[in-house]
């Protein structure tokens, strides 16, 4: 029993010390999203969906919940954001090729239609991020309109 108490005390101490360390936060400037919003011109309902369901993991601007201050949760969240930004980063829209932008919208449509985004692990803690069938349809229709607009633009030779 004495060994178990010592082990638990050691684990508690490690946990407490770990609270003083954490990953770098993803706290960029909201202006980094503006080029995307200007170019794609989403209506207000789509902007709301993007803000509540997408931007935290897919931009350089993350609104962190209170539990992000707890290690090891903060490392898990940081990895979540890193992976999300790797796949689609609204903040890096400017300067991307037309082909890449179109492909990102193709992926967005696929992920929304298959209900793979937003992730259940995100919507579990962020109920406002859950998308209704109507919201999914609106988002997909808007994304298809953006892809159509891209298809009309001249291709670089």
C-alpha positions, 0 to 999 in steps of 0.5 A: 500500500505504501508503494501505491501511495508513493506512486500516486504522489509521484504521478500527482507531482508530475501532473502538477509540474506539467501544468507549467508547460504547454504547446504554442498557441494558434493565436493569429490575427483575424485579418488572415481569414479576410482574403478567403472571405473576400474571394469566396464571398460567403453569405452570412449564414455560411460565415456563421457556420465557418466561424462556429464549425471550421475556423478554430481548427482550420485557420491561424485563429483558434478560440481556446476553451477553458480546458486548454489550460490543462496539460496534457489536453492542451497538447492534444488540442494543439495536435488537432489544430496542426493536423486540421491546418495541414489539410485546409487552412483558411488563413493561407488562402491568399497566394494559393493556386486556383487548382489548389483552391478548387481542390480544397473546396472539392475536399470540403464538399466531400467531408461535409457530405460524408459528415466527417467534418466537423469532427465528433471530438470537436462537436462533443465539446462545442455543440454550436458547431454541430451542423444540421442537415440544412446547414450541411446542404447550404454549405455544400451548395455554396462550395459548389458555387465557388468551385463553379466560379473557379472553373470560369477563371482563365487557367494559367498556361 
